[in-house]
Amino acid sequence: MPCIRDADMKMPPSRPQYTYVNDKKPVTKNLARTLAIRVNRDITHSRSHKDILSIIKRDLENFDGVNISTAIHRLASFDMTPVMLEEVRSSVEFRHLVSKIPSKSSTLAIRNIANVLWGFAKLDYRSENVLDFLCNCLLYHKLSQGLPQNIANSLWAIALLRYLPNDRVMKAIEFEIQKKIADFTDQNIANCLLSFAKFEDYAPQDATMLCLKRELLAKIDTFSAQALSNSVWGLSKVGASDSTIFKALVDASIPLLPSYNAQNIALTLWGFANADFNPGCQILQQFSDVAQKKIREFSPQNLVRSCLLFF
């Protein structure tokens, strides 16, 4: 874990503490904080990725860890075409922003780290060195401070980026899931199941899967259509499915079927196929009726996934 030196630590307490901008004019810590707050306001009020890149170009020297996290999260929140995404990833401003992460790690809370990882996943930006560094931050001094959403989002992001941290990081994440499972929402549970399903070379501990399934059953009435479909697919991929939990997922899905989109339908039917689970002709007919009404929403990939159960 890189050690970030604080050059001001040796100064007498009565002396003002300084940071430096461009190695030139000394700026007091209070002024640096004021500048960082102003930068964060500008980032949150931006209206496009170009606005963010302009702010980075103008003010990167004043960024703290929160600013870095906000900028990456905000960039990832815009609806961008593939061309725009590549424009962001390949820009000098974005590369400079990412390179600043190690020097500002002391000001990154776990929420900030989770937001950076989420932003990388949405931007499809993958750097092994940066991911190694961020996951080590989680392991050494941040993860235990995290809320369920921070833990689930971090796990979801690294899984989506096709990045598998070392065993120590994964075991620490699983420990926090087990410890805080009572506070996990439907989305947190579903994201964890979906994430574990995406790791090809990692099998979660039995204790982790047991607590996730137990909490799923306890809170299943609160699950959204997306959480239900993600849970079906996730459970089917990690081999942790059984008839009891799948029947409960089917029962919970029926009242929500009218709100299912093409992705929800495809993942659910694909999950049934993976688990070799037959929900019965009546249930399949209900899914089929909804699918026919929304057939124009189906991508070729979702059409194929939906049909797997019938072969």
N, C-alpha and C positions, 0 to 999 in steps of 0.2 A: 504494500500500500504506500503510495508516494507520500512523503511527509512535506506538508506545506509550511515553510518557515514564515514566521511573523517577525520581520526586521524591527518592529517597534517594541517587542517584548522587553528589551534591555533598557528602554528609556525610563527615567524616573517617573513615578506616578504623577508628580506635580507638573510635568512637562506635557504640552499638547501632543497627541499622537498624530502621525502623518501617514498619508499614502501618497503615491506619486502618479501623475498623469503624464504619460509619454516620457518618463524619466526627467521631467523638467520641473514644472511648478509644483511645490508641495501643497497638498490639499488636506485639511483636517479630516479626521474620521467622521465628524458630524456632517461636514459638507459632502463627503463621499456618500454618506447615507442619503442625504437630501437629493443628490444627483441620481442615485439608484432608484429612489422613489419616483422621481420625475420620469426617468426612462421607463419604468414599469407602467406608469400611466399612459405614456405615449404608445407603448406596445399594445396594451389592452384596448386602446381606442383605434388601433389601425384597422384599415378596411381591405387590405389586400396583402399578398405575400411581398409585393414590391415595396409597400410601405415598411414592412418589417426589415427587409434587406437594407433599406435606406437608413433606418434607425440604427441598425448594426454598424453600418459604414460610418455613421456620424458619431455614435456614442459608445462603441464597444469598450473603449478605455475606461468607461464609468460603470460597466456591467459588474454586478455581483452574481452569486449563484442563483438567486431568485430571478433576476433579469434573464439569465441564460435559459432557465427552465420555462419562464413565461414566453420567451421568444420562440423556442422550439415547439412548445405546446400550441401557441397561437398560429404558427406557420402550418402545423398539421391540422388545424381546425378549419382552414379554408377549403372550399370545394375546388380542387384544381385538376386540370387535365394532366395526362401523362407528360406532356411537353412542359407544362408549368412545374410539375414535380421535379423533372430533370433539371430545369432551370434553377430551382432552389438548391438541389443537392450539389450541383456542379459550380455554384457561385462561390466567388472568393469570400464573400461575406459569411456564408454559411460555414465554410471550412474554417475560417478564423474563429467563428463563434464556438464550434465544436472543440477546436484546439485549446480554448480557454477553460474548458471544464476542469482539468486536473488542478489548475492553479486556484480555482474557486471552490474546491470540494468542501472546504471547511464551512462554507455558507450554504451548503446544500442539505436541506432536511429530506427525510424519506419521501415526503410528498413531492418535492422538487425532482428527486431522482425518478420517482414513478412517472411524473409528467414528461421528463426527458425521454425515458424509455418508451412511453406511449407515443410521444411525438415521432421518435425514430421509426417505430413500427408503422405508423400511419404514413410517414414520408417514404417508407421502404428504404431507409438509410441504415446500412449495416457496416460497422467497423469493429472488428474483433478486439482491437486494442482498447477502444473506448468502452465497449460492452464489458470487457474484462475489468476495467477500472471501476465502472459504475456498480457492477455486481460485487466487487470487493468492498466498495463503500457500504453496500447493503449488509454484507457479512460482518464487517468489523465494528461498525458503530451506529448503524441506522435502522436496521430491520426491526429490532425489538421495539422501536418507537412508532412503528407503522400502524395505521388503521387497516381494517380488513380490505377496504377499497385500494389502498396503496399496495398491499401485498398481492391481491388478485390482479390488479392492473399491471404490476411489474412482471408477474409470471406470464400473463397473457401476451405482453409485448415481446419478451424474449423468445417465447414460443413462436409467435408470428414471424419474428426475424430469423427463425431457423437457427437459433443460437442456444447451445446447451452449456450452461455454466458448470464449474467443477462440482464434485459431489458435496463439498462442504457448503457451498452456497445453496444447492438444492435441498439438502437436509435442513439447513437453517430456515428456508422458506416453508418446508413442510412442518417444521416444529411450530412456527408462528401460525400456520393454518390450524393445526390441532389445538393450540392454546387459545385462539381467538374465534374458533368456529361458531360459537354461540352468537356472535355479533355479525356474522356474514349474512348479506342479503341474498336474494335469489340470483341477482346478476353476479355477485362475487362467487357464489358456489358454482354457477354455470361456467364462468370464465376459468375457474380452476380446473374443472373437468375437461373443458375444451382444450386448455393449455396442455395438460398431461397427455391428452390424446394426440397432440401434435408432435410431441417428442418421440422420435423413432427409436432412440437408443437409451431411453430412461424409463424405468418403471417406478411409479410412486409406491411408497410404503403402504402395506396393508392397513396400518392404523390410520393413515391419512385418508385413504379411500373409504374406510369404515365411517369415520366422522363426517366426511362429505355426504355420503349416502344417508346417514342418520339425520343430518340436518336438512337435507333435501326433503326427506319424507315428512319431517316436522313442519316445514315451511312451504310445502308444495302448493297450498292454496294461495300463496302470494306470488307464485311464479308467473312471469309474463310469457307470451308466446315465444319470444326469442330465447328466454332462459330455459323453457321446456325443451325446445328443439335442440338447443346447444347441449343440454344435459343428456338427451337421448343419444345423440351422436357421440359425445365424449365418453359416456359410459360404455357404449358399444365398442369403441376403439381401444380402451384400456383393459377390456376383458373383465370389467367389474359389474356386468349386468346380471340380473336374475329376474325371474318372472314376477316376483312381488313388486320390485321397484319399477319395472316396465309397465305393469298393469296400473300402478299408481300414476305414472306419467301419462298413460293413455287416458285414464279417467279425468285427469286435470286438463288435458288438452281439448277434450270435446267441447266444453262450453266456450273455449276461446278460438275454435276453428274458424269462425267467420273473419277473425282478425289476422289469421295466418297469412303471411306473404309467401311468394314462391320459394324463397330461401328456407323459411321455416318448414314448409311442407317437404321440400327435398331432403333436408337434413334429418327430419323425423323418419321418413320412409327409408332413407339410406341407413339410418341407425338401426331400424328394425331388421333390415337385411343383414347388416354386420353381425348383429346379435342372434341371428336366426330365430327371431321372435315373430310369431304370427298373432297379430292383435284380433283377428277374426274378420269375417267377410263384412259384417255390418260396419265396423270401424273403418275398414279400408274403403268401403263405399262412401262413407262420409268424407274422408280425405279426398277421394276421387271427385266428389261433387264440388268441393271447394276449389280443387285444382282446375277443374274445367272452367269455372267462372273466372279464374285468374290466369288462364293459359298464356295470354299475351305477355305476362310478366316473366315467364320462365325463360332462362337462358338455355342454350343447348346443354350445358353442363348440368343444370338443375333438372332438365328433362331426363337425362341419362340416370342421374342419381335416384330420381323418383321411380324409375322403372326397375331398378335392381331387385327390389323385393319380389317382383313378379316373375323372376327367372330362376 
